[in-house]
Amino acid sequence: MKKSILKKQLEDLNKINHFRFHMPGHKGRGNDFDLFAYDMTEIPGADNLHDPQGVIEEVQEKCAKAYGSEEAALLVNGTTTGIHSAILGACSPGEKLLVPTNCHRSVFGALALGRIEGVFITPEFNTRMGFAKEVSLDSVKEALIKYPQSRGMVLTNPTYYGTTSDVQAIGDYLHSQGKFLIVDEAHGAHLHFNQELPLDAIAAGADVSIQSTHKILGSLTQSSLIHFQGSRINRQRVKQFLSLLQSSSPSYPLMISVEEAVDTAFEHGEDIFKKIIEAHETFFKNQPVTAPITLYNGDDSGTGYDQSKWLFHTRGIAGSQVEEILSKSYGIRCELSGKNHVLAMTGIGTTQEALKALTKAIKDLNEKIIHGELQGETLRPGSDLPQEFLFAGAVKTEVPLWQGLYRHKEKCPLAEANERLAGDFIIPYPPGIPVLLPGSRIDQEMIAGLNHLMDHGISIVGINQKRELLLFKEKGDLHEA
Ligand SMILES: Cc1ncc(COP(=O)(O)O)c(C=O)c1O
């Protein structure tokens, strides 16, 4: 049989990248099992994810117990569908939901699908590196005082960058006002299993949390968990949407991988993450503050930093250049990079050998930069552009979000988009947070910002390589084909 082109490509990538510091968390070192032997349909005895009453129910109960939640459900379409279902189940069309602007695209997708109105909250920023951090309790209070009819809030915790908000204080406040809290814990499925890590959402009192067990724990990509607690959110409604939106042929290998990932984390998580945290602390404590590449350890805000994330601040050298050198010269593939940062994500599959290789490589690069053996890229004009603009409420729309999906669109060059309304979700990847929604007004600052990101190698979903994007037709009617 001819070799799959895709398989070959991934094998080639594996040959170059010895040390994976990107998702998924198993780092290619999961439990070996013959996928085809376990790839089945809902024959008698195999239960049914859409109405679990047998072995799947048992697994779900075990997962809930491991996390201390009241109920858990396996997800086979990622946290994305868990978020869609949680929001659609918790809010009816026309209702309002508090949404920090740094939420993942799935949250905005849920608003559009459910015809729900987002009340946008601006998070705090790390201005040095240009990313959104925690959401303050004050900003939540302010939004709720202004829009008291909001049904509740969705909060991303921890963020892609490992920063946290005070979930407990935000949850307590929302609950005292009769509101719910849904936590997008896509990056936090490991938190529950190590005492040094920030508090997980269920322990902090969230009503629902959704976790990508594939990102830092060891399950297969696309598998996730949703947890329920209390009665503020109607579980039956959430489950109804899960059943509507997830595949009617749920993958058993994905479900098995979640169960095994949770078992492993339950048994060994404390120890595995202890080693990762200790290595992080040692690196952080011993680094010269003046080094060109330094490890970030949070900003004394929020409720602690998730030290499974190794986020480096770069000076005199672009983060994207460091990412490239790590891959080409040291066989280390990171998760993401930006103008002045590069993120190495550890996970349950990260070995001591990999941590040593990363530590050594960064020290080596620092030496080379200090001794002039490695020249940082000359930053292009405009590269000092503040990145906060990306998160600062650019997601306002001039028509309800759901209507934006039905408008008549046309493709136009980005350069000609000034003052026009975006026709699509425009999402820099990473971190997958939309900067424009269908119906957002585009201005010159946004155009410059998007060009800047693309000049620095960041790909943007919604803008093609020719730098064209969809805009509303200026005289397009709703529902026009
Ligand atoms: C913050 C956040 N939420 C949700 C998701 C969606 O998770 P999944 O890939 O499991 O669908 C992601 C994915 O990158 C994410 O970063």
The ligand as an SDF file (V2000), in Angstrom:
LIG
                    3D

 16 16  0  0  0  0  0  0  0  0999 V2000
   -8.4370   28.8620   25.6340 C   0  0  0  0  0  0  0  0  0  0  0  0
   -8.9560   27.7920   24.7170 C   0  0  0  0  0  0  0  0  0  0  0  0
  -10.2370   27.4000   24.8130 N   0  0  0  0  0  0  0  0  0  0  0  0
  -10.7480   26.4480   24.0300 C   0  0  0  0  0  0  0  0  0  0  0  0
   -9.9860   25.8150   23.0800 C   0  0  0  0  0  0  0  0  0  0  0  0
  -10.5890   24.7500   22.2220 C   0  0  0  0  0  0  0  0  0  0  0  0
  -10.1300   23.5030   22.6270 O   0  0  0  0  0  0  0  0  0  0  0  0
  -10.1650   22.2050   21.6970 P   0  0  0  0  0  0  0  0  0  0  0  0
   -8.9920   22.3050   20.7920 O   0  0  0  0  0  0  0  0  0  0  0  0
  -10.0510   21.0740   22.6700 O   0  0  0  0  0  0  0  0  0  0  0  0
  -11.4530   22.2110   20.9550 O   0  0  0  0  0  0  0  0  0  0  0  0
   -8.6380   26.1870   22.9250 C   0  0  0  0  0  0  0  0  0  0  0  0
   -7.8060   25.5490   21.8960 C   0  0  0  0  0  0  0  0  0  0  0  0
   -6.7260   25.9310   21.5710 O   0  0  0  0  0  0  0  0  0  0  0  0
   -8.1090   27.2050   23.7670 C   0  0  0  0  0  0  0  0  0  0  0  0
   -6.8350   27.6000   23.6430 O   0  0  0  0  0  0  0  0  0  0  0  0
  1  2  1  0
  2  3  1  0
  2 15  2  0
  3  4  2  0
  4  5  1  0
  5  6  1  0
  5 12  2  0
  6  7  1  0
  7  8  1  0
  8  9  2  0
  8 10  1  0
  8 11  1  0
 12 13  1  0
 12 15  1  0
 13 14  2  0
 15 16  1  0
M  END
$$$$
